[in-house]
């Protein structure tokens, strides 16, 4: 009888302890809390990013050659596309790779001081484009100069060196989710996949977003033109402090007839002594189901360029 009472007492204590633990667990963050944390990180990034410099290494793997149109005819119209057109194409089968090393910076351009990526290419496939000291000097001048034309030349450095399918302005995509811009997006917790993720072994919580208005978005160079598209994807925030460390992006645009061009990207950030900064970007561009180009960019050696000092 005494042993039965003791067992019962221990069970009651265990049950009470378990119940207390369950009650102490905090509620998961709401969509509003997560979106607010992203907006706060974007505001800090806007203050700390200008003047950051690093080395950027791009590994690009893409098709080389022209896309041939084999057949083009009118398809059967429907309600969504009354002038439907079918296009049959042949893609170049040959893939080329490029390795590009650049001095990279985030700088403010224009009267509104919009933050953009600017770069000065050092080497392409081992061939020297600019000596390191000249490249860093050009980048420093570009960051500090009031001459926006100079900054735009640095901004378009990839395109001028014929790196078709190169992407730019990924590093500061977190600014798309600043407090003033969040009305252009719909945020939600993804119910189908759940919202828990792991990034390098760290627990993360993911919030889904979809752009519903606004002119800002993903910037892609395609056929010598700069294309800006609306986007959707996920933002991963670290469980421990709600610091956003990954943003995924997906965008699709009609190219003509039944063809669409699709871009997918993953942007990883890291906390540096100078604030949040891009660490790794992986971007893939598809025409329909076929891969056109993949860009893998890595960043290292962050420093802050002291205003007024030109190396």
C-alpha positions as CSV (number, residue, x, y, z in Angstrom):
1,X,0.0,0.0,0.0
2,X,2.8,2.4,0.9
3,X,4.7,1.6,-2.3
4,X,1.5,2.1,-4.3
5,X,1.0,5.6,-2.7
6,X,4.7,6.5,-3.4
7,X,4.3,5.4,-7.0
8,X,1.2,7.5,-7.4
9,X,2.8,10.5,-5.8
10,X,5.8,10.3,-8.1
11,X,3.5,10.0,-11.1
12,X,1.6,13.1,-10.0
13,X,4.9,15.1,-9.5
14,X,6.0,14.0,-13.0
15,X,2.7,14.9,-14.6
16,X,2.7,18.3,-12.8
17,X,6.3,19.0,-14.0
18,X,5.5,18.0,-17.6
19,X,2.4,20.2,-17.5
20,X,4.5,23.1,-16.3
21,X,7.0,22.6,-19.0
22,X,4.3,22.6,-21.6
23,X,2.8,25.8,-20.3
24,X,6.3,27.5,-20.2
25,X,6.9,26.9,-23.9
26,X,6.4,30.2,-25.8
27,X,3.9,30.5,-28.6
28,X,5.5,30.3,-32.1
29,X,6.1,33.8,-33.6
30,X,3.2,35.1,-35.7
31,X,3.5,36.2,-39.3
32,X,3.5,39.8,-38.2
33,X,6.3,39.3,-35.7
34,X,8.5,37.6,-38.3
35,X,7.8,40.2,-40.9
36,X,8.7,42.9,-38.3
37,X,12.0,41.1,-37.6
38,X,12.8,41.1,-41.3
39,X,11.9,44.9,-41.6
40,X,14.1,45.6,-38.6
41,X,17.1,43.7,-40.1
42,X,16.5,45.6,-43.4
43,X,16.6,48.9,-41.7
44,X,19.9,48.1,-40.0
45,X,21.3,46.7,-43.3
46,X,20.4,50.0,-45.0
47,X,22.6,51.9,-42.5
48,X,25.5,49.5,-42.3
49,X,25.9,48.1,-45.9
50,X,27.0,51.2,-47.8
51,X,30.8,51.2,-48.0
52,X,31.2,47.5,-47.4
53,X,33.8,45.9,-49.7
54,X,34.7,42.2,-50.2
55,X,36.1,39.8,-52.7
56,X,33.5,38.1,-54.9
57,X,34.1,34.8,-56.7
58,X,31.7,33.9,-59.5
59,X,31.6,30.4,-61.0
60,X,29.2,30.5,-64.0
61,X,28.1,27.5,-66.0
62,X,25.9,28.3,-69.0
63,X,25.0,27.5,-72.6
64,X,27.1,29.1,-75.3
65,X,25.5,30.1,-78.6
66,X,22.2,31.3,-80.1
67,X,18.7,29.9,-79.5
68,X,17.2,28.8,-82.8
69,X,13.5,29.1,-83.6
70,X,12.5,25.9,-85.5
71,X,8.8,26.5,-85.8
72,X,6.3,29.2,-85.0
73,X,2.6,28.9,-85.4
74,X,-0.7,29.9,-84.0
75,X,-2.0,27.6,-81.2
76,X,-5.5,27.0,-80.1
77,X,-6.7,30.1,-78.3
78,X,-8.2,30.0,-74.9
79,X,-9.7,32.5,-72.4
80,X,-6.3,33.2,-70.8
81,X,-4.5,33.6,-74.0
82,X,-6.8,34.4,-77.0
83,X,-3.7,35.0,-79.3
84,X,-1.9,31.8,-78.2
85,X,1.3,31.1,-80.2
86,X,3.4,27.9,-80.2
87,X,7.1,28.2,-80.6
88,X,9.5,25.3,-81.1
89,X,13.2,26.1,-80.3
90,X,16.6,24.4,-80.3
91,X,19.0,25.3,-77.6
92,X,22.7,25.3,-78.0
93,X,24.0,22.0,-76.5
94,X,27.5,23.3,-75.5
95,X,28.0,24.6,-72.0
96,X,30.9,27.0,-71.0
97,X,32.2,27.8,-67.6
98,X,33.7,31.0,-66.4
99,X,35.4,31.9,-63.1
100,X,35.4,35.6,-62.3
101,X,37.1,37.3,-59.4
102,X,36.0,40.8,-58.6
103,X,36.3,43.5,-56.0
104,X,32.8,44.0,-54.8
105,X,31.0,46.7,-52.9
106,X,27.6,48.0,-51.8
107,X,27.2,51.7,-52.6
108,X,24.5,54.3,-52.8
109,X,23.5,55.6,-56.3
110,X,21.4,58.5,-57.3
111,X,19.7,61.4,-55.5
112,X,17.6,58.9,-53.6
113,X,20.8,57.0,-52.4
114,X,19.5,53.6,-53.5
115,X,21.9,50.8,-52.5
116,X,23.3,48.8,-55.4
117,X,26.0,46.3,-55.9
118,X,29.1,47.7,-57.8
119,X,32.1,45.6,-58.8
120,X,35.5,46.0,-60.5
121,X,36.5,42.8,-62.2
122,X,40.0,41.5,-61.4
123,X,40.2,38.3,-63.5
124,X,38.1,36.2,-65.9
125,X,39.2,32.6,-66.2
126,X,42.6,33.6,-64.9
127,X,43.1,36.5,-67.4
128,X,43.8,39.8,-65.7
129,X,41.2,42.4,-66.5
130,X,42.4,45.0,-63.9
131,X,45.4,44.8,-61.5
132,X,44.2,44.4,-57.9
133,X,45.3,47.9,-56.8
134,X,43.7,49.6,-59.8
135,X,40.5,47.6,-59.3
136,X,40.2,48.5,-55.6
137,X,41.1,52.2,-56.4
138,X,38.3,52.3,-59.1
139,X,35.8,50.7,-56.7
140,X,36.7,53.2,-53.9
141,X,36.4,56.1,-56.3
142,X,33.0,54.7,-57.5
143,X,31.6,54.4,-54.0
144,X,32.6,57.9,-52.9
145,X,32.0,59.7,-56.2
146,X,28.9,61.8,-56.7
147,X,29.1,60.9,-60.4
148,X,26.3,58.4,-61.0
149,X,27.5,57.6,-64.5
150,X,30.7,56.2,-63.0
151,X,28.8,54.1,-60.6
152,X,26.5,52.7,-63.3
153,X,29.6,51.7,-65.3
154,X,30.7,49.7,-62.3
155,X,27.2,48.4,-61.7
156,X,27.0,47.0,-65.2
157,X,30.5,45.5,-65.1
158,X,29.3,41.9,-65.8
159,X,27.3,42.9,-68.8
160,X,30.2,44.9,-70.3
161,X,32.4,41.9,-70.1
162,X,29.8,39.8,-72.0
163,X,28.8,37.5,-69.1
164,X,25.4,36.7,-70.4
165,X,22.9,35.6,-67.8
166,X,24.8,37.3,-65.0
167,X,22.7,38.6,-62.2
168,X,23.2,41.7,-60.0
169,X,21.6,43.3,-57.0
170,X,21.1,40.1,-55.1
171,X,23.3,41.2,-52.2
172,X,20.8,43.7,-51.0
173,X,17.5,41.9,-51.7
174,X,16.7,42.1,-47.9
175,X,15.9,45.8,-48.6
176,X,12.9,44.7,-50.6
177,X,11.3,43.8,-47.3
178,X,11.9,47.2,-45.5
179,X,8.9,48.3,-43.5
180,X,7.8,50.9,-46.1
181,X,7.8,48.2,-48.8
182,X,6.0,45.4,-47.0
183,X,2.6,46.4,-48.2
184,X,3.8,45.2,-51.7
185,X,4.1,41.6,-50.3
186,X,1.8,39.0,-48.8
187,X,3.4,37.1,-46.0
188,X,2.3,33.7,-44.6
189,X,3.5,30.7,-42.8
190,X,3.6,27.8,-45.2
191,X,1.2,25.2,-43.9
192,X,1.9,22.4,-46.4
193,X,5.7,22.1,-45.7
194,X,5.6,23.6,-42.2
195,X,7.7,26.5,-41.2
196,X,10.7,24.8,-39.5
197,X,14.0,24.6,-41.4
198,X,17.7,23.8,-40.7
199,X,20.6,26.0,-42.1
200,X,24.1,24.7,-41.3
201,X,22.7,22.8,-38.4
202,X,20.9,25.8,-36.9
203,X,17.1,25.8,-36.4
204,X,15.3,28.3,-38.6
205,X,11.7,29.4,-39.0
206,X,10.5,30.2,-42.6
207,X,8.0,32.8,-43.7
208,X,6.6,32.7,-47.2
209,X,6.2,35.9,-49.2
210,X,4.7,36.8,-52.6
211,X,5.0,40.2,-54.3
212,X,1.6,41.6,-55.2
213,X,2.6,45.1,-56.3
214,X,5.5,47.5,-56.6
215,X,8.3,48.1,-59.2
216,X,11.3,46.6,-57.3
217,X,12.3,43.0,-57.7
218,X,14.9,40.7,-59.1
219,X,17.4,42.3,-61.6
220,X,18.6,40.0,-64.4
221,X,20.7,40.8,-67.5
222,X,19.2,39.1,-70.6
223,X,20.2,39.8,-74.2
224,X,21.9,43.0,-73.3
225,X,18.8,44.3,-71.5
226,X,18.3,44.7,-67.7
227,X,15.1,43.0,-66.7
228,X,13.4,43.6,-63.3
229,X,10.7,41.1,-62.2
230,X,8.3,40.5,-59.4
231,X,9.2,37.6,-57.1
232,X,8.1,35.2,-54.4
233,X,9.8,32.7,-52.1
234,X,10.8,32.2,-48.5
235,X,12.7,34.1,-45.8
236,X,14.5,32.0,-43.2
237,X,15.0,33.5,-39.7
238,X,17.2,32.0,-37.0
239,X,15.1,30.6,-34.2
240,X,17.3,32.1,-31.5
241,X,17.2,35.7,-32.4
242,X,15.0,36.0,-35.6
243,X,17.9,37.2,-37.7
244,X,17.1,36.6,-41.4
245,X,20.0,34.5,-42.9
246,X,18.4,33.1,-46.1
247,X,16.1,34.4,-48.7
248,X,14.9,32.2,-51.6
249,X,13.5,33.8,-54.8
250,X,11.4,32.5,-57.7
251,X,10.3,34.5,-60.7
252,X,8.8,33.7,-64.0
253,X,8.1,35.8,-67.1
254,X,6.7,35.1,-70.6
255,X,9.3,35.2,-73.3
256,X,7.0,34.8,-76.3
257,X,4.5,32.3,-77.5
258,X,4.4,29.3,-75.1
259,X,7.9,30.0,-73.7
260,X,8.7,31.3,-70.2
261,X,11.9,32.2,-68.6
262,X,12.3,31.3,-65.0
263,X,14.8,32.3,-62.3
264,X,15.4,30.6,-59.0
265,X,17.9,31.9,-56.4
266,X,19.0,31.3,-52.8
267,X,20.8,34.2,-51.0
268,X,22.6,33.4,-47.8
269,X,23.6,36.1,-45.4
270,X,26.2,36.1,-42.5
271,X,26.6,38.3,-39.5
272,X,30.0,40.1,-39.9
273,X,31.8,42.6,-37.6
274,X,30.3,45.3,-39.9
275,X,26.7,44.0,-39.9
276,X,24.7,41.6,-42.0
277,X,26.3,40.9,-45.4
278,X,25.8,38.5,-48.3
279,X,27.8,35.2,-48.0
280,X,26.7,33.0,-50.8
281,X,24.3,33.3,-53.7
282,X,23.2,30.5,-56.0
283,X,21.1,31.5,-59.1
284,X,19.7,29.3,-61.9
285,X,17.9,30.5,-65.0
286,X,15.7,28.2,-67.1
287,X,13.9,28.4,-70.4
288,X,11.0,26.2,-69.9
289,X,12.4,23.1,-68.3
290,X,15.9,23.6,-69.7
291,X,18.8,25.2,-67.7
292,X,20.3,28.2,-69.4
293,X,22.8,29.3,-66.9
294,X,23.9,28.8,-63.2
295,X,25.7,31.5,-61.2
296,X,27.4,30.6,-58.0
297,X,28.8,33.6,-56.1
298,X,30.8,33.6,-52.8
299,X,31.9,36.5,-50.7
300,X,34.8,36.8,-48.3
301,X,37.1,39.3,-46.6
302,X,34.6,42.0,-45.7
303,X,36.1,45.4,-44.8
304,X,34.6,48.8,-44.4
305,X,35.9,51.5,-46.7
306,X,36.6,54.6,-44.6
307,X,34.8,57.6,-46.1
308,X,37.2,60.1,-47.7
309,X,40.1,57.6,-47.9
310,X,40.9,56.3,-51.3
311,X,43.4,53.4,-51.4
